[in-house]
């Protein structure tokens, strides 16, 4: 595989294609996706992505569903109209 620079990171595989904004967005999403996260069960920093939306803790063995790229899903804010 071709050597990537530190600046390009994982998005270095795209070369000069797709534009800088898209490549930067992919780099930040993949960096967050591949790092270890805290387990909601045992609170150990060992949660890794198993597949899209499936996360597993390597410490306690717990598996759970969450966001596709991060187990900390952003909460939706909805306004409920009171009549």
C-alpha positions in Angstrom: 0.0 0.0 0.0 1.2 3.5 -0.7 2.7 5.6 2.1 0.4 8.3 3.4 1.6 11.5 5.0 0.6 12.5 8.5 -1.5 15.5 7.1 -3.6 13.3 4.8 -4.1 10.5 7.3 -6.5 7.8 6.2 -7.9 10.0 3.4 -4.5 9.9 1.7 -5.8 6.9 -0.3 -8.0 9.2 -2.3 -5.1 11.2 -3.6 -6.2 14.5 -5.2 -9.7 13.3 -5.9 -13.1 14.3 -4.4 -12.0 17.7 -3.0 -10.4 18.7 0.3 -13.6 19.2 2.3 -14.8 15.6 1.6 -11.4 14.2 2.3 -11.2 16.1 5.6 -14.6 14.9 6.6 -13.7 11.3 5.9 -10.5 11.7 7.9 -12.3 13.0 11.0 -15.1 10.4 10.8 -12.7 7.5 10.4 -10.5 8.7 13.2 -13.5 8.8 15.6 -14.8 5.5 14.3 -11.5 3.6 14.8 -10.6 4.9 18.2 -11.5 3.0 21.4 -14.7 4.2 23.2 -16.0 3.8 26.7 -18.3 0.8 27.4 -21.7 1.7 28.8 -21.7 -1.5 30.8 -18.3 -1.8 32.4 -17.0 1.7 31.7 -13.7 0.4 30.3 -12.2 2.1 27.3 -12.4 -1.0 25.0 -15.4 -0.6 22.7 -14.7 -1.2 19.0 -16.9 -1.2 16.0 -18.0 -4.7 14.9 -20.0 -3.6 11.9 -22.2 -0.7 10.8 -24.2 0.3 13.9 -22.9 -2.7 16.0 -20.4 -2.1 18.8 -18.7 -4.6 21.0 -16.7 -4.3 24.2 -13.5 -6.4 24.2 -13.3 -6.3 28.0 -16.7 -7.5 29.1 -18.1 -8.9 25.9 -21.2 -6.7 25.7 -22.6 -5.9 22.3 -25.0 -3.1 21.6 -26.4 -1.1 18.8 -25.6 2.6 18.4 -24.6 5.0 15.6 -22.9 3.9 12.5 -19.7 5.8 13.1 -19.8 6.5 16.9 -21.4 4.7 19.8 -22.2 8.0 21.3 -25.2 8.9 19.2 -26.2 12.5 19.0 -29.5 13.1 20.7 -32.3 14.5 18.5 -34.0 17.6 19.9 -37.7 17.7 19.0 -40.2 20.4 19.8 -43.5 19.2 20.9 -46.3 21.6 20.4 -48.6 21.9 23.4 -52.2 22.5 22.4 
